[in-house]
Amino acid sequence: MDDALFPFESRFVELDGHTVHYVDEGAGPVLLLLHGNPTWSFLWREIITALRPDYRCIALDYPGFGLSAAAPGYRYLPEQHAEVVNAFVDALGLEGVTLVGQDWGGMIGLAAAQRLPGVFERLVLANTWAWPVNGIPHFEAFSRIMGGPPARFLIRRFNLLVDAFIPTGHRRRKPTAAEMTHYRRALDTPERRGASAVLPRRVRASRAFFAEVEAGLPGLAPLPTLIVWGDADIAFRPRERVRLEAAFPRHTTVIVEGAGTYVESDAPEEFVAAFRSWVAR
């Protein structure tokens, strides 16, 4: 790790045979930062640096991502990642948590919040979704292509997702060579890339899990919610944002113009400003 890029102490906790890596920086109200695919806690580095003077910022890597190691037999399914997040919250004894979830981290975090009533007090959702997308051509095509055998081979053999998704998901500020190196090294062998190769197919195959999350949204609807949305995202469109807004009536939406999927690292200053303004109100 480059201490200039990731200036945090790496911590580890054993959970059901997994060795889960996380960072735990600052003091104050708890922010639980959950990443998507094919990223890891490195995604949140600038958010953590900016907010740790006033908040306890905790970011973990799901088993198989970042610096976390999965137990034998783990299948890297989103529903399993949600169980790991639940176990992690329990192990650290977290309370009064603000969920900050992006991409798969939104779906996984919402599932975890539903299973731990009373633990989560606020939601911050960035370019994510929370319902089945089967039958929607936009998502069906992605899942069939990127979740098919040829793409899975390219992901495992050549790290396709990192080399394709990280640059295209940053529309305003392209990752530096050093940043790309950190993303590549986190998935530096075909075996390590198995976790990221699984998730595209699960966009269709985890329909039952997504339906369960959608059914539980009314229970989370009373929570104050901040939606931060990069409007140049090619994965999540305005209609996904509108649907999230309908699910969370106590929402505030901040649209970050020109930002991509990874809005928190594509426009970190605006992300932090949106969060601080929302909390102040």
N, C-alpha and C positions, 0 to 999 in steps of 0.2 A: 504494500500500500504506500502511496505517496502521501506523506503527512501534510503536504501543502494542499492537496486536493480533498483529502478525507481526514481532517485533523481531529479524530475522535478515538476514544478508547474502545477497542473491540471487546465485547463481552459475549459469554456463551452460557447457555442453559441446556440441560439435558431434559428432554420431554418425550416420554414414550419411545425411547430408543433413538430419537433424533438429537443431533447436536445443533441447536439453533443459535445463530449469530445475531447479535443486536447491538445497537448503540443506545446509550441512555445518558443524555446530556442536559444540563441545566436543572433548575428547580422551579416549582410552581405547579399550576394546573397541568394535567397530563395530556399530551398530544400523542396519539398512537398513529404512526405514519405507515401506511401499507402500500406496497409497490404493486406493479403489474408485471407484464411479460414483454421483453426478456430482461427486465431490470432487477435491481436489488436496492438495499438501503442507500447505496451510493447516489441514487436518484434524488434523495432528499437533502443532500449535503448542504446546499445553500440555504434551504429553509431552516434547517437545524441551527446553522451558524447565526442566522438572523434572529431566531426566536428563543434560543436557549437562555438569554439573559432574563427572560420573564416566564418561561415555560419549561416543563420537563418534557423533552422531546425524545420519544422512544421510537426507533425504527428497527424492525426485524426483517430477516430474510427467510422466506419460506424454505422448507427442506428442499435441497437441490438447487437453490438459487443463492447467488452471492457467496458468502462464506459458511453457509449452513450445509450440514450433511444429513441425508435422509436415512432412516432406519431401513434395514433389508425388507424388501417386499412393498415398500411405499410406491404408490402408483402416480403420484403428483396430480391428483384430481383436485379441482377447486373446492369440492366439499370436504376433502381431507385437509386442505390448507386452512379452511375455516375452523376445523377441529383443533388444529395446531395453534391458531390464534387464540381460541378459547382457553386452551391449556396454558398458553403463554401468559395471558391476562391473569389467570388464576395463580400461576406460579409466582408472578411478581406482585400479587395482591393489589392490582390497580383498581382505583375507584375514581369517580368523577371524570371519566375519560371523554375527550373529544376525539372522535374517529376522523382521520384524514385519509381518504382512500381515493386512489386513481386507477383507471383501467380495471383490471381484475381485482385490485385492492378495494375498490368500491363494493363490488359484489361480495367478495370474501368478508370484508369488514361488516357489511350490513347483516350477513348471515351470523357472524359472531355476535353482533349487538343484539340480535333477536334471541339468541340463546343465553344471554347474560342480562336479563332485564334489570334496570336500575344502575348498571355499571357505566353506561354511556350516557352523557348528558347533552352532547352537541355533535353535529355531523358537518364535515366539510367534504364535499364530493367534487371531484375534478375529472371530467371526460370519462364517464363510466356509464353503467346501466344496471338494471336490477330486475329483470324479467326474461322469460324465454324469448328467443329471437328466431325460432324455427319457422320457416315459411317466409321470412323476410329476405328477399333476394340479395340485398346488400351484405347481410351476415352469412347467409347460406353459401354464397359464392366464396367468400373469404374462408370459411371453415372447410369447405370441400377441397379447395385448392391447397391452402396452407396446412390442412390436416391430413391430406392424402399422402400415400407412400412416397412419391417423388420428392415432395417438399420436406417430409420428415427426414428423408435421407440427406437432403441438402442442409437441413438444420443441424443434424447430428455430425455430418462430415465436415461442413464448411462454415458452421456458425451463421447460417443465413439470416436468422431473425435479428441478431445483434447488428450485423453489417447492413441490413435493410431497414429495420424498424427504428433504430436509434437515430440515424440521420434524418429519415423522413418524418419522424415524430417531433423533430425540432425544426421549426419553420423560421423562427426569428434569430436564433443564435445556434449555429451549427456546433456540434461537439468538437473539441480540440482532439488532436492525435492522442494526447495523454489520457483524455477522458475515454476515448474509444478503447484504448488499451485496457483500462480498468474494467470496462464492460466485457471485453473479450476474455480477459484472464479469469473473470468470475465463472465463465463457461468454457474452460480451456481444453476440455477433452470431449470426445463423443459421448462418453458416459455422463459427464456433467451436463451436457446439452439435452439429455433426455427430458428433464423437467420442462424446459421451454418448448420442446417438440410436442409434448402432450396437449398443451392448452388450446391450440387452434382447433383441433378436432372437438374438444369439449364444448366449444361454442354451440354445437348442435347436440352433442351426446350427453351433456349434463342438464338436459331440459327439466328433468324432475327436480333437481336441486334449484334451478332458477325459478321454477314455479313455486317452490317452497319459500324462497326469498321474497318473491312478489306477494305471496299470500301473507307474509309477515310484515309488510310495509305499513299497514294501518297502525300496528303497535308502535312504530317508530315515528309516525307522522307528527305527533306533538312536539318532537325535538326541534329546537332552533337549528336551521340548516343553511350553510353557505354553499352555493354552487359556483365554482370557478371554472370557466369554460373557455378553452382555446378554440377560437372559431375557424381556424385553418386546419383543423383535424380532419383527416380523410377517413378515419375509423368511426368516430362518433359524430353524428350530425345534429343540426338544430332540433330535429324531432325527438332525439333521445333526451336532449336537455329539457324540452317542453314537457316530456313525460315525467322526468324527475321533478320538475317544478310542480306538476299536478299531484305527485305522490307526497310531497312535503310542503304543505300549505304555509308553514312558518319559514319559508325560504327567503334568502336574499341571493340574487344572481349577479355575478360580475363577469362580463364577457371580456376576455383578453384578445383584442384584435390582432390577427396575424400569428397567434401562437398555435402550436400543434398539439399532438396527443399528450406529450410530456410537459404540460404547461408549467409545472412547478420548477422545472429546470430550464425551460425555454424562456420563461419570463419570471424569474424568481422574485425580483423586486416588486412587480405588480401583484404576484401571488401573496407576498407578505403584507403589502399595503392593503389588499382586499381583506385579508384575515384580521389585521389590526383594526381597521375601520369597522368591520362587522362586530367584533368583540366590544368595541367602544360604544356602539349603538345599543 
